[in-house]
Amino acid sequence: VPEDLPETFERCAEVLKQKLLSYQSQTDDYYNSCLIEFQDQLKLFEKELPYVSQLAVDSLLKEHEQKLSYSTGQIRHLFNKQLEDWERMK
């Protein structure tokens, strides 16, 4: 039996729980850092806004909304798939 393989189901479940909590914490940290970066970008954008035509702004906004929506969907899909995999392993 490999040394790093949990000996009981309960221990395996505890290890999995700790890993999930760690992943959740990492995800929360990453999410928060992304929000801060996005806020900084918005501040810079607002500073430069008077120099950009409205048409360009509308186009950029639509493009970024689409990218954000796609990325969020991808992350949500992968996260849900991983949760399903873990649920099946129970």
Order of alpha helices (4+ residues) and beta strands (2+ residues): alpha-alpha
